[in-house]
Every structure is written in C-alpha cells, then in structure tokens.
Amino acid sequence: MSKILSKLDFPRGPEMKNRFMLAPLTNSQSHEDGKMSNEEFHWLTMRAKGGFGLTMTCASHVQFIGKGFPGQMGVFSDDHLEGLTRLADEINSFDSVSIVQLHHAGMRSPKELIGENPVCPSNNDEFSARALSLDEVKTLRDDFIAGAVRSEKAGFHGVELHGAHGYIICQFLSDEVNLREDEYGGDLEGRSRLLIEIIDGIRSECSTEFMLGVRLSSERFGIKLGESKQLAEELMLSNKLDFLDMSLWNCFGEPQEEEFKGKSLLEHFAELPRGNTRLGAAGNIRTPQDVTKAIEMLDWVMLGRAAILNHNFPLLYAENPNFDPPQIPVSAGYLADEGLSPKFIDYMSNWGFVEGYDDKMKEALKKA
C-alpha cells in the first residue's frame, strides 16, 4: 500500500484512515449570522463521504468582529451549536476525522460586514484598523479557547488555529504589522505569545484526546521564512500539537527571500525535526502526481482546488494513482454536481474556475 493510502495516528484523537486532508476553503455558503447552511453541510459532508481521512471546515470566526467574508460559518455563539453538531455527526459517520478551523480576520474584517472599523495588533492605516487594548487581546485569546470548547461540545475531534494568510494570529506574528510594545509584541517570543496562550488554554479546557493543529504561512503577509521555520520547529517539538499545517502556496516553488533559495519551500519545512507532531502542507498540490511527490516528505497532504474539482479524490486515487483530474475552467453544472452551491460557484468564478461565467449565468444560477 502506498504511504498516502496508509493510516496515520496522532498523539491525541482518532487516526486518519488515509493521509488526505480537506483544506479549509472559503466558500461563502453559510448564513450571515454564522449559522451553518444546508449548502455548507452538503459541500463538507460530500468530501467526507468522498474518502477524505480528515475533513476540515472553512475558517470559522471566533468573534463577530472577526468575520472575514460574506456567508462565513461562525463558532462564536452557542446559537451555532445545532448546526455544528449536525455537521460533526455526519462527518464522523463517514470515518473522517472532523476539525473546525478557528479564525479571526483582524484588520482584514471588512467594515461593511462587521459594522465598525476592524481590529489589529497595532493601528493600521492601510486597513483603517485600530489597535487592540491589552484587555481586548486577552478577550481574543479567551474567545479562541471558547471556540475550541464549543467545537468539542458539538462533537468535533479537534480544531485548527488559523495562524496564516494575514489574519489576526498571523498579524501578531508579523514584525511589520505588530508594533506593540507590551508582552504581545517585540521579538518573536512576544509576537507568538498570543498563539502559545491560545494553545495552552485549549489544552487546559478541552479533553486530553481533543486534537489541536496550527496553520502557518511560510512567507508573505509580513512573515519572514527564517522566523516561520523557527516557530514551526518550536511548535512541533512542544508536544502540545497533533499536527502542523504549512500553507506554502506552491509546495514545489522556491522561497522569495534570496538567502533561502536553492531548495523548495516544502523541503525547508520537511527537514525540520517534528517530534511527535504530524507535518503536512497545502500549496499547488493538484494532481495525483503532485500528491505522490509531496507525501514522500510529509506525513499528510492537504487538497483545496483538487478537492473542489473531485469530491472523491482519495477514492479516485485509490483506484488509479495516475487518474486525470479535470482542468479548469469547468462548467457551472460540473461544479454543482460536485456539491458547490450557486454562491460558491460565483465565488470560484473569481479564480477562473467557471467556464463562460458572466452576468447571465450568474442570474441563472440564482434562479436554479
């Protein structure tokens, strides 16, 4: 049996039946109050049924003011428990590990969605964001922890902390964005303090078998590769995480910083000591050949666009590790058959996914 199809265990929680993880994908399908919609439920559970060893939700905000995009699923209120419980039960029924990605957009929360200027570690003119007070930082920490407790209550196996892509944890990690002079700023130890306190709080408040992962960016968004590697290694050796999720944009591409060129981003992180933490990555893994290449250096791989195009990618791979996935753009009808709602199809049109997409097609989808 190939490595990608073999089981994977973790320090805590259930094992994965294979090493395919579903990426946490923005899809704008849920309700504006954060409650899960039938469309979101269908999209996610279709991937669990399609053979993914781990099914992760989209980024789910832990505070209302952390909302980053329309139709985002929330985990900031007990009002969300009914939908979350329904989702966890269904994902678990397909023997797929269920994970909620905990998120807060910080300065990237659009004012028109949250009704006020967004928040940030420091004042930020570009995003018209105000700095969080020290008490607000601690409330933010506690709300991430509460999101994890709520996710466990709903029946999920674990959570992932979204520390990538320029959202609020990533903003704290960046020495370009985080200009604080208190204990949550300064050197890397100070800038990573919020993340570490969230991790410690989840470990304290959730059960001993509750799984915990972190997503980091390797570079961009004010993140330096050297610091990203240092933090990744420290997290993996801390014995506090079950998995580390590196969002690399292109696993097989070289870093932007000249001093780190000569090997791929994937190689930079695969060479780090891991302890008992399971390391995986996302970033331009689109074909069976990409999967086969990436898994040689990783414990698991994460599929995003490939999972949009084939809800049953793991099953197709098991049947034929050289199958030919469809090439984008594809028809709106094809995406609908793959479980995407009209809202999600409209969103994916921004990424060149939808063949012949125009206003007429958009209106037709609304009426469908």
DOVO-800849 format. One record per residue: y, x, z of N, C-alpha, C in turn. Coordinates in steps of 0.2 Angstrom, whole numbers, padded with zeros to 4 digits, always signed. Layout:
// DOVO-800849
YXZYXZYXZ;...
//
This chain:
// DOVO-800849
-0006+0004+0000+0000+0000+0000+0006+0004+0000;+0011+0003-0004+0017+0006-0004+0021+0006+0002;+0026+0010+0004+0029+0010+0010+0034+0004+0011;+0037+0002+0005+0041-0004+0006+0038-0010+0008;+0031-0011+0006+0027-0017+0007+0024-0016+0014;+0024-0011+0018+0021-0010+0024+0025-0013+0030;+0022-0014+0035+0026-0017+0041+0030-0012+0044;+0035-0014+0048+0040-0010+0051+0041-0012+0058;+0040-0008+0063+0041-0011+0070+0048-0008+0073;+0050-0010+0078+0057-0008+0081+0056-0007+0088;+0060-0004+0092+0060-0003+0099+0059-0010+0103;+0063-0015+0100+0063-0022+0103+0062-0027+0097;+0059-0033+0099+0059-0038+0094+0052-0038+0090;+0052-0043+0085+0046-0043+0081+0046-0038+0076;+0040-0036+0073+0040-0032+0067+0042-0035+0061;+0044-0031+0056+0045-0034+0049+0038-0034+0045;+0037-0039+0042+0031-0039+0038+0031-0035+0032;+0037-0033+0029+0039-0028+0024+0046-0025+0026;+0048-0021+0021+0054-0017+0023+0060-0019+0019;+0060-0025+0017+0065-0028+0013+0070-0032+0018;+0076-0031+0018+0081-0035+0022+0086-0038+0017;+0088-0044+0019+0093-0048+0015+0100-0046+0018;+0104-0044+0013+0111-0042+0015+0115-0048+0018;+0119-0046+0023+0124-0052+0025+0129-0053+0020;+0129-0058+0016+0133-0059+0010+0138-0065+0011;+0144-0063+0009+0150-0068+0009+0148-0073+0004;+0148-0080+0006+0147-0085+0001+0151-0091+0001;+0155-0092+0007+0160-0097+0007+0157-0104+0006;+0151-0105+0009+0147-0111+0008+0148-0116+0014;+0150-0113+0020+0149-0117+0026+0156-0121+0027;+0156-0125+0033+0162-0129+0034+0168-0125+0037;+0174-0127+0036+0180-0124+0039+0180-0123+0046;+0176-0127+0050+0176-0126+0057+0171-0121+0059;+0168-0118+0055+0162-0113+0056+0155-0116+0057;+0155-0123+0057+0148-0126+0057+0144-0125+0050;+0138-0123+0051+0134-0122+0046+0133-0128+0041;+0133-0127+0035+0132-0132+0030+0125-0132+0027;+0123-0138+0024+0116-0138+0021+0116-0133+0016;+0121-0132+0012+0121-0127+0007+0120-0120+0009;+0123-0118+0015+0121-0111+0018+0114-0111+0021;+0112-0116+0024+0105-0117+0026+0100-0116+0020;+0101-0119+0015+0097-0119+0009+0097-0112+0006;+0103-0109+0005+0103-0102+0002+0099-0097+0007;+0100-0097+0013+0097-0092+0018+0089-0093+0018;+0088-0099+0019+0080-0101+0020+0076-0100+0014;+0080-0100+0008+0076-0099+0002+0074-0092+0001;+0078-0087+0004+0077-0080+0004+0071-0078+0009;+0071-0082+0015+0066-0081+0020+0059-0083+0017;+0060-0089+0013+0053-0091+0010+0051-0086+0004;+0056-0083+0001+0055-0079-0004+0052-0072-0002;+0051-0071+0004+0047-0065+0006+0051-0059+0010;+0057-0060+0011+0061-0055+0014+0059-0054+0021;+0057-0048+0023+0055-0047+0030+0060-0048+0035;+0066-0047+0034+0072-0049+0038+0077-0053+0034;+0079-0058+0037+0085-0062+0034+0091-0062+0039;+0096-0060+0036+0102-0059+0040+0108-0064+0037;+0111-0067+0042+0116-0072+0040+0122-0068+0037;+0127-0072+0034+0133-0069+0032+0137-0067+0038;+0142-0064+0037+0147-0062+0043+0149-0068+0046;+0148-0069+0053+0149-0075+0057+0154-0073+0062;+0160-0076+0062+0165-0074+0066+0165-0076+0073;+0167-0071+0078+0166-0072+0085+0172-0075+0088;+0178-0076+0085+0184-0079+0087+0186-0083+0081;+0190-0089+0082+0193-0092+0077+0198-0088+0073;+0202-0084+0076+0207-0080+0073+0203-0074+0069;+0197-0073+0070+0193-0068+0066+0191-0070+0059;+0192-0076+0057+0190-0079+0051+0192-0075+0045;+0188-0073+0041+0190-0068+0035+0190-0072+0029;+0187-0077+0028+0186-0080+0021+0185-0088+0022;+0187-0092+0017+0185-0099+0017+0178-0100+0018;+0176-0106+0021+0169-0108+0022+0165-0103+0026;+0167-0099+0030+0164-0094+0034+0160-0098+0040;+0154-0096+0041+0150-0098+0046+0152-0095+0053;+0152-0099+0058+0155-0096+0064+0150-0096+0070;+0151-0092+0075+0147-0091+0081+0151-0091+0087;+0157-0094+0087+0162-0093+0092+0162-0099+0097;+0158-0104+0095+0158-0110+0099+0151-0113+0100;+0150-0116+0106+0144-0120+0107+0143-0125+0102;+0148-0128+0099+0148-0133+0093+0144-0130+0087;+0143-0124+0087+0139-0121+0081+0132-0120+0083;+0130-0122+0089+0123-0121+0091+0118-0125+0087;+0120-0131+0086+0115-0136+0082+0113-0133+0076;+0118-0131+0072+0116-0128+0065+0113-0121+0066;+0115-0117+0070+0112-0110+0071+0105-0111+0073;+0103-0116+0078+0096-0117+0080+0092-0119+0074;+0094-0124+0070+0091-0126+0064+0089-0121+0060;+0094-0116+0059+0093-0111+0054+0088-0106+0057;+0089-0104+0063+0084-0099+0066+0077-0102+0066;+0076-0108+0067+0069-0111+0067+0066-0110+0060;+0070-0112+0055+0067-0112+0048+0066-0105+0046;+0070-0100+0047+0069-0093+0045+0063-0090+0049;+0062-0092+0055+0057-0089+0059+0050-0092+0057;+0050-0098+0054+0044-0101+0052+0041-0098+0046;+0045-0094+0042+0043-0090+0036+0041-0083+0038;+0040-0082+0045+0038-0075+0047+0043-0070+0045;+0050-0072+0045+0055-0067+0043+0059-0066+0049;+0061-0060+0051+0065-0058+0057+0072-0061+0056;+0075-0065+0060+0081-0068+0060+0087-0065+0063;+0092-0063+0060+0098-0059+0063+0104-0063+0061;+0109-0063+0066+0116-0065+0064+0120-0059+0064;+0124-0059+0059+0129-0053+0059+0135-0056+0062;+0137-0052+0067+0143-0054+0071+0149-0050+0068;+0155-0054+0067+0160-0052+0063+0167-0054+0066;+0172-0050+0065+0179-0052+0066+0183-0048+0061;+0187-0052+0057+0191-0049+0051+0197-0045+0053;+0199-0046+0060+0205-0042+0062+0211-0043+0057;+0214-0038+0055+0220-0038+0051+0219-0041+0044;+0212-0042+0042+0211-0045+0036+0209-0052+0036;+0211-0055+0042+0211-0063+0043+0217-0066+0039;+0216-0070+0034+0222-0072+0030+0226-0077+0035;+0232-0077+0035+0236-0081+0039+0235-0088+0038;+0234-0090+0031+0233-0097+0029+0227-0100+0032;+0222-0096+0034+0216-0098+0036+0216-0099+0044;+0220-0094+0047+0220-0094+0055+0226-0097+0058;+0231-0098+0054+0237-0102+0056+0242-0097+0060;+0241-0091+0060+0245-0086+0063+0244-0079+0060;+0249-0074+0062+0248-0068+0060+0241-0065+0062;+0238-0061+0059+0231-0058+0061+0233-0053+0066;+0227-0051+0069+0227-0045+0075+0224-0039+0072;+0226-0034+0076+0224-0027+0073+0224-0022+0079;+0221-0017+0079+0221-0012+0085+0229-0010+0086;+0232-0009+0080+0239-0007+0081+0243-0012+0076;+0250-0012+0077+0254-0015+0072+0253-0013+0065;+0252-0017+0060+0251-0015+0054+0255-0019+0049;+0260-0016+0046+0265-0019+0041+0262-0022+0035;+0257-0018+0032+0254-0020+0026+0251-0027+0027;+0247-0028+0032+0244-0035+0033+0248-0039+0038;+0254-0037+0040+0258-0041+0044+0254-0043+0050;+0251-0038+0053+0246-0039+0059+0250-0036+0065;+0248-0040+0071+0251-0037+0077+0246-0034+0081;+0248-0029+0085+0243-0025+0089+0240-0030+0095;+0234-0029+0096+0231-0032+0102+0233-0029+0108;+0234-0033+0114+0235-0031+0120+0229-0028+0123;+0229-0024+0128+0223-0022+0132+0219-0028+0134;+0222-0033+0137+0218-0038+0139+0214-0042+0133;+0218-0042+0127+0215-0045+0121+0209-0041+0119;+0210-0035+0119+0204-0030+0117+0198-0032+0121;+0199-0033+0128+0193-0034+0132+0190-0041+0131;+0195-0046+0129+0193-0053+0127+0189-0052+0121;+0191-0048+0116+0187-0047+0110+0180-0045+0111;+0180-0040+0115+0173-0037+0117+0169-0042+0120;+0172-0046+0125+0168-0051+0128+0165-0057+0123;+0170-0058+0118+0168-0063+0113+0162-0061+0108;+0162-0055+0107+0157-0052+0103+0150-0053+0107;+0151-0051+0113+0145-0052+0118+0143-0059+0118;+0147-0063+0119+0146-0071+0119+0143-0073+0113;+0145-0070+0107+0142-0072+0101+0134-0070+0100;+0133-0064+0103+0126-0062+0104+0122-0067+0108;+0124-0068+0114+0121-0073+0119+0120-0080+0115;+0125-0082+0112+0124-0089+0109+0119-0088+0103;+0118-0083+0099+0113-0082+0094+0106-0082+0097;+0106-0078+0103+0099-0078+0106+0097-0085+0108;+0102-0089+0111+0101-0096+0113+0098-0100+0108;+0101-0099+0102+0099-0103+0096+0092-0101+0093;+0089-0095+0095+0083-0094+0093+0082-0088+0088;+0088-0084+0087+0088-0079+0083+0084-0073+0086;+0081-0068+0082+0078-0062+0085+0083-0057+0087;+0089-0057+0084+0094-0052+0086+0101-0053+0082;+0105-0048+0083+0111-0048+0080+0113-0041+0077;+0117-0041+0072+0120-0035+0069+0128-0035+0070;+0131-0030+0073+0138-0029+0073+0141-0027+0067;+0146-0030+0064+0149-0028+0058+0154-0023+0059;+0153-0017+0059+0157-0011+0060+0160-0008+0054;+0159-0012+0048+0161-0008+0042+0166-0012+0038;+0168-0010+0032+0172-0014+0027+0179-0015+0029;+0181-0012+0034+0188-0013+0036+0190-0019+0040;+0184-0021+0043+0185-0027+0048+0187-0024+0055;+0187-0028+0060+0190-0026+0066+0187-0020+0070;+0180-0020+0070+0177-0014+0073+0179-0008+0069;+0178-0008+0063+0180-0003+0058+0187-0001+0059;+0192-0006+0060+0199-0004+0061+0200+0000+0067;+0196-0001+0073+0196+0003+0079+0194+0010+0077;+0188+0010+0073+0185+0017+0072+0190+0021+0068;+0194+0018+0064+0199+0022+0059+0205+0025+0063;+0205+0032+0062+0211+0035+0064+0218+0034+0060;+0217+0031+0054+0223+0029+0050+0225+0022+0053;+0221+0017+0055+0223+0011+0057+0224+0010+0064;+0220+0013+0068+0220+0013+0076+0225+0019+0078;+0231+0017+0080+0236+0021+0083+0237+0020+0090;+0232+0017+0093+0233+0015+0101+0233+0022+0105;+0237+0021+0110+0237+0027+0115+0234+0026+0121;+0230+0020+0122+0226+0019+0128+0219+0021+0127;+0214+0019+0131+0207+0021+0131+0204+0019+0125;+0206+0014+0121+0203+0012+0115+0206+0015+0108;+0210+0021+0109+0212+0024+0103+0211+0032+0104;+0215+0036+0100+0215+0043+0101+0209+0046+0097;+0205+0050+0101+0199+0053+0097+0193+0048+0096;+0188+0051+0092+0183+0047+0090+0180+0043+0096;+0179+0046+0102+0176+0043+0108+0180+0037+0110;+0187+0038+0110+0191+0032+0112+0191+0027+0106;+0191+0029+0100+0191+0024+0095+0184+0020+0094;+0179+0023+0097+0172+0020+0096+0171+0016+0103;+0175+0016+0108+0174+0013+0114+0173+0006+0114;+0176+0002+0110+0175-0005+0109+0168-0006+0107;+0166-0003+0102+0159-0004+0099+0154-0002+0104;+0155+0003+0108+0150+0005+0113+0150+0000+0119;+0156-0003+0121+0156-0008+0126+0153-0014+0124;+0153-0016+0117+0150-0022+0115+0142-0021+0115;+0140-0015+0113+0133-0014+0113+0130-0014+0120;+0134-0011+0125+0131-0011+0132+0131-0018+0134;+0136-0022+0133+0137-0029+0135+0131-0033+0133;+0129-0032+0126+0124-0036+0123+0117-0034+0127;+0117-0028+0128+0110-0025+0131+0110-0028+0138;+0116-0029+0141+0116-0032+0148+0115-0039+0148;+0117-0043+0144+0117-0050+0144+0112-0053+0140;+0109-0050+0136+0103-0053+0132+0096-0050+0134;+0091-0053+0132+0084-0051+0135+0082-0044+0132;+0077-0042+0135+0075-0035+0134+0072-0034+0127;+0070-0040+0124+0067-0040+0117+0072-0042+0112;+0078-0043+0114+0083-0045+0109+0085-0039+0104;+0085-0040+0098+0086-0035+0093+0094-0034+0092;+0096-0027+0091+0103-0026+0090+0103-0020+0085;+0107-0022+0080+0109-0017+0075+0116-0016+0074;+0119-0011+0070+0126-0010+0069+0126-0008+0061;+0131-0011+0058+0133-0009+0051+0139-0005+0051;+0139+0001+0048+0144+0006+0047+0146+0007+0040;+0152+0009+0039+0154+0011+0032+0154+0019+0032;+0152+0022+0027+0151+0029+0027+0158+0033+0025;+0162+0029+0022+0169+0032+0020+0173+0026+0017;+0179+0027+0015+0184+0022+0013+0186+0018+0020;+0191+0013+0019+0193+0009+0024+0196+0013+0030;+0199+0019+0028+0201+0024+0034+0196+0027+0038;+0190+0027+0035+0184+0031+0038+0183+0037+0035;+0182+0043+0039+0180+0049+0036+0173+0050+0037;+0170+0053+0032+0162+0054+0032+0160+0058+0038;+0163+0064+0039+0161+0068+0045+0160+0064+0051;+0166+0060+0053+0165+0056+0059+0160+0050+0058;+0159+0047+0052+0154+0042+0051+0147+0045+0053;+0146+0051+0050+0139+0054+0052+0139+0056+0059;+0144+0058+0062+0143+0059+0070+0142+0053+0073;+0145+0048+0072+0144+0041+0076+0137+0039+0074;+0135+0039+0068+0129+0036+0066+0123+0040+0070;+0124+0047+0070+0119+0050+0074+0119+0049+0081;+0125+0048+0084+0125+0046+0091+0122+0040+0093;+0124+0035+0089+0121+0028+0089+0113+0028+0089;+0111+0032+0084+0104+0032+0083+0100+0035+0089;+0103+0040+0092+0100+0044+0097+0101+0040+0104;+0105+0035+0104+0107+0032+0111+0101+0028+0114;+0096+0026+0110+0091+0022+0112+0093+0015+0114;+0099+0013+0111+0102+0006+0113+0102+0002+0106;+0100+0005+0101+0100+0001+0094+0093+0001+0092;+0091-0005+0088+0085-0005+0085+0085-0003+0078;+0091-0004+0075+0092-0002+0068+0099-0001+0066;+0101+0004+0062+0107+0006+0059+0107+0004+0052;+0113+0001+0050+0113-0002+0043+0119+0002+0040;+0118+0007+0035+0124+0010+0032+0125+0007+0026;+0132+0005+0025+0134+0002+0019+0137+0007+0015;+0134+0009+0010+0136+0015+0006+0139+0014-0001;+0140+0007-0003+0142+0005-0009+0138+0008-0015;+0137+0014-0015+0132+0017-0020+0128+0022-0017;+0122+0020-0015+0117+0025-0011+0117+0032-0015;+0116+0031-0021+0114+0037-0025+0120+0041-0028;+0127+0039-0026+0133+0042-0028+0135+0047-0023;+0139+0052-0025+0141+0057-0020+0147+0055-0016;+0149+0058-0011+0154+0056-0007+0161+0057-0010;+0166+0054-0008+0173+0055-0011+0176+0062-0009;+0175+0064-0002+0178+0070+0000+0174+0076-0003;+0178+0081-0005+0176+0087-0009+0171+0091-0004;+0172+0091+0002+0168+0096+0006+0161+0093+0007;+0160+0087+0005+0153+0084+0006+0149+0083+0000;+0152+0085-0006+0149+0084-0012+0143+0088-0013;+0139+0087-0018+0133+0091-0019+0126+0087-0017;+0127+0082-0013+0121+0078-0012+0124+0070-0011;+0119+0066-0012+0121+0059-0012+0123+0056-0005;+0127+0051-0004+0128+0048+0002+0122+0046+0006;+0117+0044+0002+0110+0042+0005+0107+0048+0009;+0107+0054+0005+0105+0060+0008+0108+0062+0014;+0115+0061+0014+0119+0063+0020+0117+0060+0027;+0115+0053+0026+0113+0050+0032+0105+0050+0033;+0101+0051+0028+0094+0051+0029+0092+0057+0032;+0096+0062+0032+0094+0069+0035+0096+0069+0043;+0100+0064+0045+0101+0064+0052+0095+0062+0057;+0095+0065+0063+0090+0063+0067+0091+0056+0069;+0085+0052+0070+0085+0045+0071+0083+0043+0078;+0079+0047+0081+0076+0044+0087+0071+0039+0086;+0072+0033+0090+0068+0028+0088+0071+0022+0084;+0077+0024+0082+0081+0019+0078+0079+0019+0071;+0078+0013+0068+0076+0012+0061+0083+0012+0057;+0083+0017+0052+0088+0018+0047+0087+0014+0041;+0092+0011+0038+0092+0008+0032+0099+0008+0028;+0099+0006+0022+0105+0006+0019+0106+0001+0013;+0112-0001+0011+0114-0005+0006+0118-0001+0001;+0118-0003-0005+0123+0000-0010+0120+0002-0016;+0121-0003-0021+0119-0002-0028+0111-0001-0029;+0107-0005-0024+0100-0005-0025+0099-0012-0028;+0098-0011-0035+0097-0017-0039+0091-0018-0042;+0087-0013-0043+0081-0014-0047+0075-0012-0043;+0069-0013-0045+0063-0011-0042+0063-0003-0041;+0065+0000-0047+0065+0007-0047+0070+0010-0041;+0076+0007-0041+0081+0009-0035+0077+0008-0028;+0074+0003-0027+0070+0001-0021+0065+0007-0020;+0061+0009-0025+0056+0014-0024+0059+0020-0022;+0065+0022-0025+0068+0028-0024+0071+0029-0017;+0075+0023-0015+0078+0023-0009+0074+0023-0003;+0068+0020-0003+0064+0019+0003+0060+0026+0004;+0060+0030+0000+0057+0037+0001+0061+0040+0007;+0068+0039+0007+0072+0042+0013+0074+0038+0018;+0072+0031+0018+0074+0027+0023+0068+0023+0026;+0070+0019+0032+0065+0015+0035+0064+0008+0032;+0070+0006+0029+0070-0001+0026+0076-0001+0021;+0076-0005+0016+0082-0006+0011+0084-0013+0012;+0091-0014+0010+0094-0020+0010+0097-0022+0003;+0095-0028+0002+0097-0031-0005+0102-0036-0005;+0107-0035-0009+0113-0040-0009+0113-0044-0016;+0116-0040-0021+0116-0044-0028+0109-0045-0030;+0104-0040-0029+0097-0041-0031+0094-0048-0028;+0096-0049-0022+0094-0055-0019+0097-0061-0021;+0103-0061-0024+0106-0067-0027+0103-0069-0033;+0101-0064-0037+0098-0065-0043+0090-0067-0043;+0087-0064-0038+0080-0066-0037+0079-0067-0029;+0078-0074-0027+0077-0075-0020+0071-0073-0018;+0066-0072-0022+0059-0069-0021+0058-0062-0023;+0063-0058-0023+0062-0051-0025+0057-0048-0022;+0056-0048-0015+0050-0045-0012+0043-0047-0015;+0042-0054-0016+0036-0056-0019+0035-0054-0026;+0040-0054-0030+0040-0051-0037+0038-0044-0037;+0041-0040-0032+0040-0033-0031+0032-0032-0030;+0030-0036-0025+0023-0035-0023+0018-0036-0029;+0020-0041-0033+0016-0042-0039+0016-0037-0045;+0022-0034-0045+0024-0029-0050+0030-0025-0048;+0028-0019-0046+0034-0015-0044+0038-0012-0049;+0037-0014-0055+0041-0012-0061+0044-0018-0065;+0044-0024-0061+0047-0030-0065+0054-0029-0067;+0056-0033-0072+0063-0033-0074+0067-0038-0072;+0072-0037-0067+0076-0042-0065+0081-0044-0070;+0084-0050-0069+0089-0052-0074+0095-0048-0074;+0099-0047-0079+0105-0043-0080+0111-0048-0079;+0116-0046-0076+0122-0051-0076+0126-0049-0082;+0130-0055-0084+0131-0061-0081+0125-0066-0083;+0124-0071-0078+0118-0076-0080+0122-0083-0080;+0118-0088-0082+0121-0094-0082+0122-0097-0075;+0127-0102-0074+0128-0105-0068+0122-0109-0066;+0118-0112-0071+0112-0115-0070+0107-0111-0067;+0106-0105-0069+0102-0100-0066+0103-0099-0059;+0109-0098-0057+0111-0096-0050+0110-0103-0046;+0111-0109-0049+0110-0115-0045+0102-0115-0043;+0098-0113-0048+0091-0113-0047+0089-0108-0042;+0093-0103-0041+0092-0098-0036+0095-0099-0029;+0098-0106-0028+0100-0108-0022+0107-0107-0020;+0111-0106-0025+0118-0105-0024+0122-0112-0026;+0126-0114-0021+0130-0120-0022+0136-0119-0027;+0139-0124-0029+0145-0123-0033+0150-0118-0030;+0151-0119-0023+0156-0114-0020+0154-0107-0021;+0148-0106-0020+0145-0099-0020+0146-0096-0027;+0144-0101-0032+0144-0099-0039+0151-0097-0041;+0156-0101-0039+0163-0100-0040+0165-0093-0037;+0163-0092-0031+0165-0085-0028+0162-0079-0032;+0155-0080-0034+0152-0075-0038+0155-0074-0045;+0159-0079-0047+0162-0078-0054+0167-0072-0053;+0170-0071-0047+0175-0066-0047+0172-0059-0047;+0165-0059-0047+0162-0052-0048+0158-0052-0054;+0160-0056-0059+0157-0055-0066+0150-0058-0066;+0148-0062-0062+0141-0064-0061+0139-0070-0066;+0144-0074-0068+0143-0080-0071+0145-0080-0078;+0140-0082-0083+0141-0081-0090+0146-0087-0092;+0151-0085-0096+0156-0090-0099+0159-0095-0094;+0161-0092-0088+0164-0096-0082+0171-0097-0084;+0173-0103-0084+0180-0105-0085+0182-0111-0081;+0188-0114-0082+0190-0119-0078+0186-0126-0079;+0184-0126-0085+0180-0132-0087+0173-0132-0084;+0170-0126-0083+0164-0125-0080+0165-0126-0072;+0170-0124-0070+0172-0124-0063+0172-0132-0061;+0175-0136-0065+0176-0143-0064+0169-0146-0064;+0165-0144-0069+0158-0147-0070+0154-0146-0064;+0155-0140-0061+0151-0138-0055+0153-0143-0049;+0159-0144-0048+0162-0148-0043+0159-0155-0043;+0158-0157-0049+0155-0164-0050+0147-0165-0050;+0144-0159-0050+0137-0159-0051+0134-0161-0044;
//
